[in-house]
Amino acid sequence: MNEELSGWKLVVGDVFRGPNFSKLLCVMVGDGVQITGMTVVTIVFAALGFMSPASRDRLFTGMIVLYQFLGIVSGYVRSTGALPISLFFTLLSLWFCISVPLTLLGGFLGTWVEHIQFPVRTNQFLREIPARKYPSWLLVLGAGTLPFGTLFIELFFILSSV
């Protein structure tokens, strides 16, 4: 039985290879999860009426507190105006007393989780990736312009009708 090697069979041994800058990737993913969680919870609380979007100081304070407490998730995955000095020290103490310990606790809990077992072995040698036809910035610009333009126009009509 002679099977032709094509499609996924060519790259199945390269899929689970670790990235080059894995520690930086872990930090970026952890921070992204923390910020996304803070945003989603803030929007849900604002939609349910717990935090009024009209009261910017409460909303901003809620976002900061949520960001601090979601440090545990970040560790597990791994202003338009001047601030008064008292608020600066309050935020600094919140950071070191809440966010840092929760991030460390999340990282500690993450080390106890069973390691992922990949379903296949990785190839010993790297597969050569062909060069791109177009630069990355052009692809990002092209792929982002259409959805952004559509959303902008729709939101413009929605907000102008309100």
C-alpha positions as CSV (number, residue, x, y, z in Angstrom):
1,M,0.0,0.0,0.0
2,N,1.8,3.1,-1.3
3,E,0.2,6.3,0.1
4,E,1.1,9.6,-1.5
5,L,2.5,12.1,1.1
6,S,0.5,15.3,0.5
7,G,-1.3,17.9,2.5
8,W,-1.2,17.5,6.3
9,K,0.9,14.4,6.1
10,L,3.9,16.5,5.0
11,V,3.7,18.8,8.1
12,V,2.3,16.6,10.8
13,G,5.8,16.2,12.3
14,D,6.4,20.0,12.4
15,V,3.1,21.1,13.9
16,F,4.0,20.6,17.6
17,R,7.5,22.0,17.5
18,G,8.1,24.7,20.1
19,P,8.4,28.3,18.9
20,N,11.7,30.2,18.8
21,F,10.8,32.8,21.5
22,S,8.5,30.7,23.7
23,K,9.0,32.8,26.9
24,L,8.0,36.0,25.1
25,L,5.0,34.2,23.6
26,C,3.9,33.0,27.0
27,V,4.1,36.6,28.4
28,M,2.2,38.0,25.4
29,V,-0.5,35.3,25.6
30,G,-0.8,35.8,29.4
31,D,-1.2,39.6,29.1
32,G,-3.6,39.2,26.2
33,V,-5.8,36.9,28.2
34,Q,-5.7,39.3,31.2
35,I,-6.6,42.4,29.1
36,T,-9.3,40.5,27.2
37,G,-10.8,39.1,30.4
38,M,-10.8,42.6,32.0
39,T,-12.5,44.1,28.9
40,V,-15.2,41.4,28.7
41,V,-16.1,41.5,32.4
42,T,-16.2,45.3,32.3
43,I,-18.5,45.3,29.3
44,V,-20.8,42.7,30.9
45,F,-20.9,44.6,34.2
46,A,-21.6,47.9,32.3
47,A,-24.4,46.2,30.3
48,L,-26.0,44.8,33.4
49,G,-25.9,48.2,35.1
50,F,-23.3,47.5,37.8
51,M,-20.9,50.1,36.3
52,S,-22.4,53.0,34.5
53,P,-20.5,54.1,31.4
54,A,-21.6,57.7,32.2
55,S,-19.5,57.6,35.4
56,R,-16.0,57.4,33.9
57,D,-14.1,57.3,37.2
58,R,-16.0,54.3,38.5
59,L,-15.6,52.5,35.1
60,F,-11.9,53.3,35.0
61,T,-11.4,52.2,38.7
62,G,-13.4,49.0,38.0
63,M,-11.2,48.2,35.0
64,I,-8.0,48.7,37.0
65,V,-9.3,46.5,39.8
66,L,-10.4,43.8,37.4
67,Y,-7.0,44.0,35.7
68,Q,-5.3,43.5,39.0
69,F,-7.4,40.5,40.0
70,L,-7.1,38.9,36.6
71,G,-3.3,38.6,37.2
72,I,-4.0,35.1,38.4
73,V,-5.3,34.2,34.9
74,S,-2.3,35.9,33.3
75,G,0.1,33.9,35.4
76,Y,-1.8,30.7,34.7
77,V,-1.7,31.1,30.9
78,R,1.4,32.6,30.7
79,S,-4.8,58.4,30.9
80,T,-5.8,61.2,29.5
81,G,-5.1,63.3,32.6
82,A,-2.4,63.6,35.2
83,L,-2.7,61.3,38.3
84,P,-2.5,62.7,41.8
85,I,0.5,61.3,43.8
86,S,-1.8,59.5,46.3
87,L,-3.6,57.7,43.4
88,F,-0.3,56.7,41.9
89,F,0.9,55.2,45.2
90,T,-2.5,53.5,45.6
91,L,-2.2,51.9,42.2
92,L,1.4,50.9,42.9
93,S,0.4,49.2,46.2
94,L,-2.5,47.5,44.4
95,W,0.0,46.2,41.8
96,F,2.5,44.8,44.3
97,C,-0.1,43.6,46.9
98,I,-2.7,42.0,44.6
99,S,-1.5,41.6,41.0
100,V,2.0,40.3,41.6
101,P,1.0,37.7,44.2
102,L,-2.0,36.5,42.1
103,T,0.2,36.2,39.0
104,L,2.8,34.2,41.0
105,L,0.0,32.0,42.4
106,G,-1.4,31.4,38.9
107,G,2.0,30.5,37.6
108,F,2.5,28.1,40.6
109,L,-0.9,26.5,39.9
110,G,0.0,26.2,36.2
111,T,3.1,24.2,37.1
112,W,1.0,21.5,38.8
113,V,-1.1,20.9,35.7
114,E,-0.3,17.7,33.8
115,H,2.0,18.4,30.8
116,I,0.5,18.2,27.3
117,Q,1.2,15.0,25.5
118,F,1.3,15.6,21.8
119,P,-0.3,12.9,19.5
120,V,2.7,12.6,17.2
121,R,6.5,12.9,17.3
122,T,8.1,16.0,15.9
123,N,10.5,15.7,13.0
124,Q,14.2,15.9,13.9
125,F,15.0,18.5,11.1
126,L,13.1,21.7,10.5
127,R,11.1,21.9,7.3
128,E,12.1,24.9,5.1
129,I,9.3,27.5,4.8
130,P,9.0,29.1,1.4
131,A,9.4,32.9,1.2
132,R,6.3,35.0,1.2
133,K,5.1,36.6,-2.0
134,Y,3.9,39.8,-0.2
135,P,5.2,41.6,2.8
136,S,3.4,41.0,6.1
137,W,2.4,44.6,6.6
138,L,0.6,44.6,3.2
139,L,-1.3,41.5,4.1
140,V,-2.3,42.9,7.5
141,L,-3.4,46.2,5.9
142,G,-5.4,44.4,3.2
143,A,-7.0,42.0,5.6
144,G,-7.9,44.6,8.2
145,T,-9.2,47.4,6.0
146,L,-12.4,45.7,4.8
147,P,-13.7,44.5,8.2
148,F,-12.7,47.8,9.9
149,G,-14.4,49.8,7.1
150,T,-17.5,47.8,7.3
151,L,-17.7,48.0,11.1
152,F,-17.0,51.8,11.0
153,I,-19.8,52.5,8.5
154,E,-22.3,50.3,10.4
155,L,-21.5,51.9,13.7
156,F,-21.6,55.3,12.2
157,F,-25.2,54.7,11.0
158,I,-26.2,53.1,14.3
159,L,-24.9,55.9,16.4
160,S,-26.2,58.6,14.1
161,S,-29.7,57.1,14.3
162,V,-29.5,57.0,18.1
